[in-house]
Amino acid sequence: RLVTNAYSKLNCAVMDVNQGASVLVMSDTKAAELGIPREKWVYLHGSADCEDIGVPLHAKPDLAECPGMRFVGQEVFRTANVSRERIDFYDVYSCFPIAVRMACHEMNLPVDCESEADRLTVIGGLPFHGGPGNNYVMHSIAAMVEKLRSRPGTFGLITANGGILSKHSAGIYSTVPYSETHPKHPAQWERGNCDPLLASAREATPPCEIARNPGGHEGRLIDVVIRYKAGSKPFSVTAMGELLTGPDAGKRFFAKSGDHETVMHIHRAGPDAMMGELVSLNTIDIAGKGRGYQTTFHIKALENASRTSGPGLVDSPAPAAKL
């Protein structure tokens, strides 16, 4: 069953689960004191976190990039003092496929996320193992510990994210003692600091300006997402684009359409065919008294076709969308 043109239901996280996991953290001195066998000791060699929450999703300069995730990747390998080639096992946070693909790309992981997808999880991922929200990572840590104990001397990378790809974490684990990867400073712990990197990236590439009331003007589409209801039937489209006319020309806009003619046209042609398409925009006050607005859009080519050729033209057969 399709949820959007990008994802089926089986691509999405399952959070309606009843699960529990726990992790015990202690010093090696305490572990020895408690008599825990050394073959069960697993060390955290490096970690990093980044909250890229200063810029909302719709204002990001490039939706295909995730600087926060990139910097976490840089810092987790730097603080662990191990190379990417030494990673044997992965559990990449998998709320949706984009999170996995983005991690492989931005962290420069030596894994093909399409042909080697089975290497990217030790527990099954959020769509199949499931997880109670971000607590999924507690389960992936527990599973990674068992995997590393079964293969002494190997390394594992775990990633996590929250928000809308806006909060990122990663850790590298191994049965190899921390002192072996950090011989110069075996007792000095360092957590990766991504804040300076993120600040520099924002200064170099500032956020996009958003058109607040683009109604009555025209724009061109940059991307569209089709939403589906039960039975994989399309019922609405959300679009992002660039405003071409009016005082906010050049700014980014977001708009929706539930118009059957528009939705079916985009569904049949496929989202890729809509890139650069000209649209007319209309803003409506959905809450009343100016408390909330929604922008809708209509495809200019459909408007022109309806005026010149009559209503029958737009319902003529079109190529099936590649879904």
JOBEL-V332153 format. One record per pair of residues at least 4 apart in sequence whose ideal C-beta (glycine too) atoms are under 8 Angstrom apart, sorted by the first residue. I is the first residue (numbers start at 1). J is the second residue. D is the distance in Angstrom with one decimal. If there is no record, write none. Layout:
i=I j=J d=D
i=I j=J d=D
This chain:
i=1 j=8 d=6.2
i=1 j=9 d=4.7
i=1 j=228 d=7.6
i=1 j=230 d=7.1
i=1 j=231 d=7.6
i=1 j=232 d=5.8
i=2 j=7 d=7.5
i=2 j=8 d=5.5
i=2 j=9 d=7.7
i=2 j=228 d=4.2
i=2 j=232 d=4.2
i=2 j=323 d=6.4
i=3 j=7 d=5.1
i=3 j=8 d=6.5
i=3 j=9 d=5.7
i=3 j=11 d=7.6
i=3 j=12 d=6.2
i=3 j=227 d=7.4
i=3 j=228 d=6.3
i=4 j=225 d=5.2
i=4 j=226 d=6.1
i=4 j=227 d=5.6
i=4 j=228 d=6.7
i=5 j=225 d=6.5
i=5 j=226 d=4.2
i=5 j=228 d=7.8
i=5 j=267 d=7.8
i=5 j=270 d=7.9
i=5 j=271 d=5.6
i=5 j=321 d=6.9
i=5 j=323 d=6.0
i=6 j=97 d=7.7
i=6 j=98 d=7.8
i=6 j=225 d=6.7
i=7 j=11 d=4.1
i=7 j=12 d=5.9
i=7 j=96 d=6.3
i=7 j=97 d=6.7
i=8 j=12 d=8.0
i=10 j=127 d=5.9
i=11 j=96 d=6.4
i=11 j=97 d=5.4
i=11 j=127 d=6.2
i=12 j=95 d=7.7
i=12 j=96 d=6.1
i=12 j=127 d=6.2
i=13 j=94 d=7.3
i=13 j=95 d=4.5
i=13 j=96 d=7.0
i=13 j=126 d=3.7
i=13 j=127 d=6.1
i=13 j=130 d=7.5
i=13 j=131 d=7.1
i=13 j=136 d=7.9
i=14 j=126 d=6.6
i=14 j=127 d=6.2
i=14 j=128 d=7.8
i=14 j=130 d=4.0
i=14 j=131 d=7.7
i=15 j=126 d=7.9
i=15 j=130 d=6.9
i=15 j=131 d=6.7
i=15 j=132 d=6.2
i=15 j=133 d=5.8
i=16 j=130 d=7.7
i=17 j=130 d=4.1
i=17 j=131 d=6.6
i=17 j=132 d=5.9
i=19 j=130 d=7.0
i=19 j=131 d=6.8
i=19 j=132 d=5.9
i=19 j=135 d=7.7
i=19 j=139 d=6.6
i=21 j=135 d=7.2
i=21 j=138 d=4.3
i=21 j=139 d=4.5
i=21 j=141 d=7.7
i=21 j=142 d=4.8
i=22 j=138 d=7.3
i=22 j=142 d=7.5
i=23 j=138 d=6.4
i=23 j=141 d=5.6
i=23 j=142 d=6.4
i=23 j=145 d=7.7
i=26 j=30 d=4.2
i=26 j=31 d=5.5
i=26 j=34 d=7.7
i=27 j=31 d=7.0
i=28 j=32 d=6.3
i=28 j=41 d=6.6
i=28 j=177 d=7.8
i=29 j=33 d=6.4
i=30 j=34 d=6.3
i=31 j=36 d=4.5
i=31 j=41 d=5.9
i=32 j=36 d=7.4
i=36 j=40 d=5.7
i=36 j=41 d=7.0
i=39 j=149 d=6.7
i=39 j=152 d=6.7
i=39 j=175 d=7.3
i=40 j=149 d=6.1
i=41 j=175 d=6.5
i=41 j=177 d=7.8
i=42 j=145 d=4.9
i=42 j=148 d=5.5
i=42 j=149 d=6.8
i=42 j=173 d=5.6
i=42 j=174 d=6.9
i=42 j=175 d=5.7
i=43 j=173 d=6.8
i=43 j=174 d=6.0
i=43 j=175 d=7.3
i=43 j=176 d=6.9
i=43 j=177 d=6.2
i=43 j=178 d=4.5
i=44 j=171 d=5.6
i=44 j=172 d=7.4
i=44 j=173 d=5.8
i=44 j=178 d=7.8
i=45 j=79 d=7.8
i=45 j=80 d=4.0
i=45 j=81 d=7.2
i=45 j=82 d=6.4
i=45 j=155 d=7.4
i=45 j=172 d=4.8
i=45 j=173 d=6.8
i=45 j=174 d=5.9
i=45 j=176 d=7.6
i=45 j=178 d=6.0
i=45 j=181 d=5.2
i=45 j=182 d=7.8
i=46 j=75 d=7.8
i=46 j=76 d=5.1
i=46 j=77 d=6.8
i=46 j=78 d=7.2
i=46 j=79 d=3.6
i=46 j=80 d=2.6
i=46 j=81 d=6.9
i=46 j=82 d=7.4
i=46 j=171 d=7.1
i=46 j=172 d=4.8
i=46 j=190 d=8.0
i=46 j=192 d=7.0
i=47 j=76 d=6.1
i=47 j=79 d=6.5
i=47 j=80 d=8.0
i=47 j=169 d=7.2
i=47 j=170 d=6.7
i=47 j=171 d=4.4
i=47 j=172 d=7.5
i=47 j=191 d=5.7
i=47 j=192 d=6.4
i=48 j=71 d=7.5
i=48 j=72 d=4.6
i=48 j=73 d=8.0
i=48 j=74 d=7.9
i=48 j=75 d=3.6
i=48 j=76 d=4.4
i=48 j=79 d=6.5
i=48 j=169 d=7.1
i=48 j=170 d=5.7
i=48 j=191 d=6.9
i=48 j=192 d=2.9
i=48 j=193 d=7.9
i=48 j=194 d=6.1
i=49 j=72 d=6.9
i=49 j=167 d=7.9
i=49 j=168 d=6.8
i=49 j=169 d=4.7
i=49 j=191 d=7.3
i=49 j=192 d=7.3
i=49 j=194 d=7.1
i=50 j=68 d=4.2
i=50 j=69 d=7.5
i=50 j=71 d=5.5
i=50 j=72 d=5.0
i=50 j=167 d=7.5
i=50 j=168 d=4.8
i=50 j=169 d=7.9
i=50 j=194 d=3.8
i=50 j=195 d=7.8
i=50 j=198 d=6.3
i=51 j=68 d=7.3
i=51 j=166 d=7.0
i=51 j=167 d=5.2
i=51 j=168 d=7.9
i=52 j=66 d=7.5
i=52 j=67 d=6.5
i=52 j=68 d=3.2
i=52 j=165 d=8.0
i=52 j=166 d=5.0
i=52 j=167 d=7.4
i=52 j=168 d=7.1
i=52 j=198 d=6.2
i=53 j=163 d=6.4
i=53 j=166 d=5.0
i=53 j=167 d=6.9
i=54 j=202 d=7.0
i=55 j=59 d=5.3
i=55 j=60 d=5.8
i=55 j=202 d=7.0
i=55 j=207 d=4.6
i=56 j=60 d=7.7
i=57 j=63 d=7.5
i=57 j=164 d=4.7
i=57 j=165 d=7.7
i=57 j=166 d=7.4
i=58 j=208 d=7.9
i=58 j=210 d=6.3
i=58 j=240 d=7.2
i=58 j=252 d=7.0
i=58 j=254 d=5.8
i=59 j=207 d=4.1
i=59 j=208 d=5.1
i=59 j=209 d=7.8
i=59 j=210 d=5.9
i=59 j=252 d=7.4
i=60 j=65 d=7.6
i=60 j=207 d=6.9
i=60 j=208 d=7.2
i=61 j=65 d=7.7
i=61 j=205 d=4.8
i=61 j=206 d=7.3
i=61 j=207 d=6.6
i=61 j=208 d=5.8
i=62 j=205 d=7.8
i=63 j=223 d=7.2
i=63 j=240 d=7.9
i=65 j=70 d=7.8
i=65 j=106 d=7.4
i=66 j=70 d=6.5
i=66 j=102 d=5.0
i=66 j=106 d=5.2
i=66 j=165 d=5.5
i=66 j=168 d=7.8
i=67 j=71 d=6.2
i=67 j=106 d=7.8
i=67 j=197 d=7.7
i=67 j=198 d=6.3
i=67 j=201 d=4.5
i=68 j=72 d=6.5
i=68 j=165 d=7.9
i=68 j=166 d=6.8
i=68 j=167 d=7.8
i=68 j=168 d=5.0
i=68 j=194 d=6.8
i=68 j=198 d=6.2
i=69 j=73 d=6.6
i=69 j=102 d=6.0
i=69 j=103 d=6.1
i=69 j=106 d=4.3
i=69 j=107 d=6.6
i=69 j=161 d=7.1
i=69 j=165 d=7.0
i=69 j=168 d=4.9
i=70 j=74 d=6.6
i=70 j=106 d=4.0
i=70 j=107 d=6.9
i=71 j=75 d=6.1
i=71 j=194 d=4.1
i=71 j=197 d=4.3
i=71 j=198 d=6.1
i=71 j=201 d=7.8
i=72 j=76 d=6.0
i=72 j=107 d=7.3
i=72 j=159 d=7.6
i=72 j=168 d=4.4
i=72 j=169 d=6.8
i=72 j=170 d=5.0
i=72 j=192 d=7.0
i=72 j=194 d=6.1
i=73 j=77 d=6.7
i=73 j=103 d=7.7
i=73 j=106 d=6.1
i=73 j=107 d=3.1
i=73 j=108 d=6.6
i=73 j=109 d=7.8
i=73 j=170 d=6.8
i=74 j=78 d=6.2
i=74 j=192 d=7.8
i=74 j=197 d=7.3
i=75 j=79 d=6.0
i=75 j=192 d=2.7
i=75 j=193 d=6.9
i=75 j=194 d=5.7
i=75 j=197 d=7.9
i=76 j=80 d=6.1
i=76 j=157 d=7.4
i=76 j=170 d=4.1
i=76 j=171 d=6.8
i=76 j=172 d=5.9
i=76 j=192 d=5.9
i=77 j=82 d=6.6
i=77 j=83 d=7.1
i=77 j=84 d=6.3
i=77 j=172 d=7.3
i=78 j=192 d=6.7
i=79 j=190 d=5.1
i=79 j=191 d=6.8
i=79 j=192 d=4.8
i=80 j=155 d=8.0
i=80 j=172 d=4.0
i=80 j=181 d=6.4
i=81 j=181 d=4.7
i=81 j=182 d=5.8
i=82 j=86 d=4.6
i=82 j=87 d=7.5
i=82 j=155 d=6.0
i=82 j=172 d=6.3
i=82 j=181 d=5.8
i=84 j=108 d=6.8
i=84 j=109 d=6.5
i=84 j=110 d=5.5
i=85 j=110 d=6.4
i=86 j=155 d=5.1
i=87 j=109 d=7.7
i=87 j=110 d=7.8
i=87 j=155 d=5.2
i=87 j=156 d=6.9
i=87 j=157 d=5.0
i=87 j=172 d=7.3
i=88 j=151 d=6.8
i=88 j=154 d=4.0
i=88 j=155 d=5.8
i=88 j=156 d=6.7
i=89 j=122 d=5.5
i=89 j=144 d=6.4
i=89 j=147 d=5.3
i=89 j=148 d=7.1
i=89 j=151 d=7.9
i=89 j=154 d=6.6
i=89 j=155 d=7.5
i=89 j=156 d=4.0
i=89 j=157 d=7.5
i=90 j=109 d=7.2
i=90 j=111 d=6.7
i=90 j=119 d=6.1
i=90 j=120 d=5.0
i=90 j=121 d=7.0
i=90 j=122 d=7.4
i=90 j=156 d=7.0
i=90 j=157 d=5.2
i=90 j=158 d=7.7
i=91 j=120 d=7.4
i=91 j=121 d=5.2
i=91 j=122 d=5.0
i=91 j=123 d=6.1
i=91 j=140 d=4.0
i=91 j=143 d=7.0
i=91 j=144 d=5.9
i=91 j=156 d=7.3
i=91 j=157 d=7.6
i=91 j=158 d=4.9
i=91 j=159 d=7.4
i=92 j=99 d=7.4
i=92 j=100 d=5.2
i=92 j=103 d=4.9
i=92 j=104 d=7.3
i=92 j=109 d=7.8
i=92 j=120 d=4.7
i=92 j=121 d=6.8
i=92 j=157 d=7.9
i=92 j=159 d=5.1
i=93 j=99 d=5.6
i=93 j=100 d=7.8
i=93 j=103 d=7.2
i=93 j=126 d=7.4
i=93 j=136 d=7.3
i=93 j=137 d=6.9
i=93 j=159 d=5.1
i=93 j=160 d=4.9
i=93 j=161 d=5.1
i=94 j=99 d=6.1
i=94 j=100 d=5.2
i=94 j=120 d=7.5
i=94 j=121 d=6.6
i=94 j=125 d=3.9
i=94 j=126 d=4.8
i=94 j=127 d=6.6
i=95 j=99 d=5.3
i=95 j=126 d=5.4
i=95 j=161 d=7.3
i=97 j=101 d=6.0
i=98 j=102 d=5.7
i=98 j=165 d=7.3
i=99 j=103 d=6.4
i=99 j=161 d=5.9
i=99 j=165 d=6.4
i=100 j=104 d=6.6
i=100 j=113 d=5.6
i=100 j=117 d=7.6
i=100 j=120 d=6.1
i=101 j=105 d=6.2
i=101 j=113 d=5.3
i=102 j=106 d=5.6
i=102 j=165 d=6.5
i=103 j=107 d=5.4
i=103 j=109 d=6.8
i=103 j=159 d=5.5
i=104 j=109 d=4.8
i=104 j=111 d=6.0
i=104 j=112 d=7.9
i=104 j=113 d=4.2
i=104 j=120 d=7.6
i=107 j=159 d=7.5
i=107 j=170 d=7.6
i=109 j=157 d=7.7
i=111 j=116 d=5.1
i=111 j=119 d=5.4
i=111 j=120 d=6.3
i=112 j=116 d=4.7
i=113 j=117 d=6.0
i=113 j=120 d=6.4
i=116 j=120 d=7.3
i=120 j=125 d=7.7
i=121 j=125 d=4.5
i=121 j=129 d=7.8
i=121 j=140 d=7.7
i=122 j=140 d=6.8
i=122 j=143 d=4.9
i=122 j=144 d=5.6
i=122 j=147 d=5.0
i=122 j=156 d=7.2
i=123 j=129 d=4.9
i=123 j=139 d=6.0
i=123 j=140 d=5.3
i=123 j=143 d=4.1
i=124 j=128 d=4.2
i=124 j=129 d=3.4
i=125 j=129 d=6.0
i=126 j=130 d=6.5
i=126 j=131 d=5.4
i=126 j=136 d=5.6
i=129 j=136 d=7.5
i=129 j=139 d=6.9
i=130 j=136 d=7.6
i=131 j=135 d=6.1
i=131 j=136 d=2.6
i=131 j=137 d=7.8
i=131 j=139 d=5.9
i=132 j=136 d=7.2
i=134 j=160 d=6.6
i=134 j=162 d=5.6
i=135 j=139 d=7.2
i=136 j=140 d=6.4
i=137 j=141 d=6.3
i=137 j=158 d=6.6
i=137 j=160 d=4.4
i=137 j=169 d=7.7
i=138 j=142 d=6.6
i=139 j=143 d=6.3
i=140 j=144 d=6.0
i=140 j=158 d=5.4
i=141 j=145 d=6.5
i=141 j=158 d=6.1
i=141 j=171 d=7.7
i=141 j=173 d=7.6
i=142 j=146 d=6.9
i=143 j=147 d=6.4
i=144 j=148 d=6.2
i=144 j=156 d=4.5
i=144 j=158 d=5.8
i=144 j=173 d=5.8
i=145 j=149 d=6.3
i=145 j=173 d=7.1
i=146 j=150 d=6.6
i=147 j=151 d=6.7
i=147 j=154 d=8.0
i=147 j=156 d=6.4
i=148 j=152 d=7.6
i=148 j=154 d=5.9
i=148 j=155 d=7.7
i=148 j=156 d=5.5
i=148 j=173 d=6.0
i=148 j=174 d=6.1
i=148 j=175 d=5.4
i=149 j=175 d=6.5
i=152 j=175 d=4.8
i=153 j=174 d=7.4
i=153 j=175 d=6.5
i=153 j=176 d=6.0
i=154 j=174 d=6.6
i=154 j=175 d=7.6
i=155 j=172 d=6.0
i=155 j=173 d=7.0
i=155 j=174 d=4.5
i=155 j=176 d=7.3
i=156 j=172 d=7.1
i=156 j=173 d=4.9
i=156 j=174 d=7.0
i=157 j=170 d=6.6
i=157 j=171 d=7.5
i=157 j=172 d=5.4
i=157 j=173 d=8.0
i=158 j=170 d=6.7
i=158 j=171 d=5.3
i=158 j=172 d=8.0
i=158 j=173 d=7.0
i=159 j=168 d=7.3
i=159 j=169 d=7.0
i=159 j=170 d=4.7
i=160 j=168 d=7.2
i=160 j=169 d=4.4
i=160 j=170 d=7.2
i=161 j=165 d=5.9
i=161 j=166 d=7.7
i=161 j=167 d=5.9
i=161 j=168 d=5.0
i=161 j=169 d=7.3
i=162 j=166 d=7.2
i=162 j=167 d=3.9
i=163 j=167 d=4.7
i=174 j=181 d=7.8
i=176 j=180 d=5.3
i=176 j=181 d=6.5
i=178 j=182 d=5.9
i=178 j=186 d=6.7
i=179 j=183 d=6.6
i=179 j=186 d=3.6
i=182 j=186 d=5.6
i=182 j=188 d=7.2
i=194 j=198 d=5.5
i=195 j=199 d=6.3
i=196 j=200 d=6.5
i=197 j=201 d=6.5
i=198 j=202 d=6.5
i=199 j=203 d=6.5
i=200 j=204 d=6.3
i=201 j=205 d=6.3
i=202 j=206 d=6.7
i=202 j=207 d=7.5
i=208 j=251 d=7.3
i=208 j=252 d=4.7
i=209 j=248 d=7.7
i=209 j=250 d=7.8
i=209 j=251 d=4.5
i=209 j=252 d=7.0
i=210 j=251 d=6.1
i=210 j=252 d=5.5
i=210 j=253 d=7.3
i=210 j=254 d=7.7
i=211 j=243 d=4.8
i=211 j=246 d=7.8
i=211 j=248 d=3.9
i=211 j=251 d=4.1
i=211 j=252 d=6.7
i=211 j=253 d=4.6
i=212 j=248 d=7.4
i=213 j=248 d=7.8
i=213 j=283 d=5.4
i=213 j=293 d=6.7
i=213 j=295 d=8.0
i=214 j=219 d=6.7
i=214 j=243 d=5.2
i=214 j=246 d=6.8
i=214 j=248 d=6.2
i=214 j=251 d=7.9
i=214 j=253 d=4.4
i=214 j=255 d=7.5
i=214 j=281 d=4.8
i=214 j=283 d=6.6
i=214 j=295 d=5.8
i=215 j=281 d=5.5
i=215 j=282 d=5.0
i=215 j=283 d=2.8
i=215 j=284 d=7.7
i=215 j=295 d=6.1
i=216 j=246 d=7.1
i=216 j=281 d=7.0
i=216 j=282 d=7.0
i=216 j=283 d=7.4
i=217 j=243 d=6.0
i=217 j=244 d=7.3
i=217 j=245 d=4.5
i=217 j=246 d=3.8
i=217 j=248 d=7.6
i=217 j=249 d=7.7
i=217 j=280 d=7.8
i=217 j=281 d=5.6
i=218 j=243 d=7.8
i=218 j=244 d=5.1
i=218 j=245 d=4.9
i=218 j=278 d=6.3
i=218 j=279 d=6.8
i=218 j=280 d=5.5
i=218 j=281 d=6.9
i=218 j=300 d=7.1
i=219 j=241 d=4.4
i=219 j=242 d=5.8
i=219 j=243 d=4.6
i=219 j=244 d=5.2
i=219 j=245 d=7.8
i=219 j=253 d=5.6
i=219 j=278 d=7.6
i=219 j=279 d=5.7
i=219 j=281 d=6.1
i=219 j=297 d=7.8
i=220 j=241 d=5.6
i=220 j=242 d=5.6
i=220 j=244 d=6.1
i=220 j=276 d=5.5
i=220 j=277 d=6.7
i=220 j=278 d=5.7
i=220 j=279 d=7.2
i=221 j=239 d=5.5
i=221 j=240 d=7.4
i=221 j=241 d=4.6
i=221 j=274 d=5.1
i=221 j=275 d=6.3
i=221 j=276 d=6.6
i=221 j=277 d=4.7
i=221 j=279 d=6.1
i=222 j=240 d=5.1
i=222 j=241 d=5.1
i=222 j=242 d=6.2
i=222 j=252 d=7.7
i=222 j=275 d=6.9
i=223 j=239 d=7.2
i=223 j=240 d=5.0
i=223 j=241 d=8.0
i=223 j=271 d=7.3
i=223 j=275 d=7.2
i=224 j=237 d=5.5
i=224 j=238 d=7.0
i=224 j=239 d=4.6
i=224 j=240 d=7.6
i=224 j=266 d=6.0
i=224 j=271 d=4.9
i=224 j=274 d=5.1
i=225 j=237 d=6.9
i=225 j=238 d=4.9
i=225 j=239 d=7.8
i=225 j=271 d=7.2
i=226 j=234 d=5.2
i=226 j=236 d=7.7
i=226 j=237 d=5.4
i=226 j=263 d=7.1
i=226 j=266 d=6.2
i=226 j=267 d=5.7
i=226 j=271 d=6.6
i=226 j=321 d=7.9
i=227 j=234 d=7.1
i=227 j=235 d=6.1
i=227 j=236 d=4.8
i=227 j=237 d=7.2
i=227 j=238 d=7.1
i=228 j=232 d=5.1
i=228 j=233 d=6.1
i=228 j=234 d=5.5
i=228 j=235 d=6.8
i=229 j=233 d=5.3
i=229 j=235 d=5.1
i=234 j=263 d=5.2
i=234 j=264 d=6.8
i=234 j=266 d=7.9
i=234 j=267 d=4.4
i=235 j=258 d=6.7
i=235 j=263 d=6.6
i=236 j=256 d=6.2
i=236 j=257 d=6.7
i=236 j=258 d=4.7
i=236 j=263 d=6.3
i=237 j=256 d=6.9
i=237 j=257 d=5.0
i=237 j=262 d=6.7
i=237 j=263 d=5.4
i=237 j=266 d=5.4
i=238 j=254 d=7.1
i=238 j=255 d=7.7
i=238 j=256 d=5.3
i=239 j=254 d=7.1
i=239 j=255 d=5.2
i=239 j=256 d=7.3
i=239 j=257 d=7.2
i=239 j=274 d=7.8
i=239 j=279 d=7.2
i=239 j=297 d=5.8
i=240 j=252 d=6.6
i=240 j=253 d=7.3
i=240 j=254 d=5.5
i=241 j=252 d=7.2
i=241 j=253 d=5.5
i=241 j=255 d=7.3
i=241 j=279 d=6.6
i=241 j=297 d=7.8
i=242 j=250 d=6.8
i=242 j=251 d=7.4
i=242 j=252 d=6.2
i=242 j=253 d=7.3
i=243 j=248 d=5.2
i=243 j=249 d=5.4
i=243 j=250 d=6.7
i=243 j=251 d=5.3
i=243 j=252 d=7.5
i=243 j=253 d=5.2
i=243 j=281 d=7.8
i=244 j=249 d=5.9
i=244 j=278 d=7.8
i=245 j=249 d=5.7
i=248 j=253 d=7.9
i=253 j=281 d=6.7
i=253 j=295 d=6.4
i=254 j=295 d=6.7
i=255 j=279 d=7.4
i=255 j=281 d=5.9
i=255 j=295 d=4.2
i=255 j=296 d=5.9
i=255 j=297 d=4.1
i=256 j=294 d=6.6
i=256 j=295 d=7.3
i=256 j=296 d=6.0
i=256 j=297 d=7.5
i=257 j=262 d=4.6
i=257 j=263 d=6.4
i=257 j=296 d=5.7
i=257 j=297 d=5.4
i=257 j=298 d=7.1
i=258 j=263 d=6.9
i=258 j=296 d=8.0
i=259 j=263 d=6.4
i=259 j=296 d=7.7
i=259 j=298 d=6.8
i=260 j=264 d=6.0
i=261 j=265 d=6.3
i=261 j=302 d=6.3
i=261 j=314 d=5.6
i=261 j=315 d=7.8
i=262 j=266 d=6.6
i=262 j=297 d=7.6
i=262 j=298 d=6.1
i=262 j=299 d=5.9
i=262 j=302 d=6.6
i=263 j=267 d=6.1
i=264 j=268 d=6.1
i=264 j=315 d=7.9
i=265 j=269 d=6.2
i=265 j=299 d=6.4
i=265 j=302 d=6.1
i=265 j=314 d=6.6
i=265 j=318 d=7.2
i=266 j=270 d=7.8
i=266 j=271 d=6.7
i=266 j=274 d=5.7
i=266 j=299 d=7.9
i=267 j=321 d=5.4
i=268 j=317 d=8.0
i=268 j=318 d=3.6
i=268 j=319 d=6.5
i=268 j=320 d=6.7
i=268 j=321 d=6.1
i=269 j=273 d=4.1
i=269 j=274 d=6.6
i=269 j=318 d=5.9
i=269 j=319 d=6.8
i=269 j=321 d=7.0
i=270 j=274 d=7.7
i=270 j=319 d=7.4
i=270 j=321 d=4.2
i=270 j=322 d=5.7
i=271 j=275 d=7.9
i=271 j=321 d=7.6
i=273 j=277 d=7.9
i=277 j=299 d=6.0
i=277 j=300 d=7.7
i=277 j=301 d=7.1
i=278 j=299 d=7.5
i=278 j=300 d=4.2
i=278 j=301 d=7.2
i=279 j=297 d=4.4
i=279 j=298 d=6.3
i=279 j=299 d=5.7
i=279 j=300 d=6.1
i=280 j=297 d=6.9
i=280 j=298 d=5.2
i=280 j=300 d=5.9
i=280 j=303 d=6.7
i=281 j=295 d=5.7
i=281 j=296 d=7.3
i=281 j=297 d=5.4
i=282 j=295 d=7.0
i=282 j=296 d=5.1
i=282 j=297 d=7.5
i=282 j=298 d=7.5
i=283 j=293 d=5.3
i=283 j=294 d=7.2
i=283 j=295 d=4.9
i=283 j=296 d=7.8
i=284 j=293 d=6.9
i=284 j=294 d=5.7
i=284 j=295 d=7.9
i=284 j=296 d=6.6
i=285 j=289 d=7.6
i=285 j=290 d=6.2
i=285 j=291 d=7.8
i=285 j=292 d=7.1
i=285 j=293 d=5.8
i=286 j=292 d=5.3
i=286 j=293 d=6.7
i=286 j=294 d=4.8
i=287 j=291 d=4.0
i=287 j=292 d=3.3
i=287 j=293 d=7.9
i=298 j=302 d=6.7
i=298 j=303 d=5.8
i=299 j=303 d=7.1
i=300 j=304 d=6.3
i=301 j=305 d=6.2
i=302 j=306 d=6.3
i=302 j=314 d=5.5
i=303 j=307 d=6.6
i=304 j=308 d=6.2
i=305 j=309 d=5.4
i=305 j=313 d=5.0
i=305 j=314 d=5.8
i=306 j=310 d=7.3
i=306 j=311 d=6.1
i=306 j=313 d=7.3
i=306 j=314 d=6.4
i=309 j=313 d=4.2
i=311 j=315 d=7.4
i=312 j=316 d=7.2
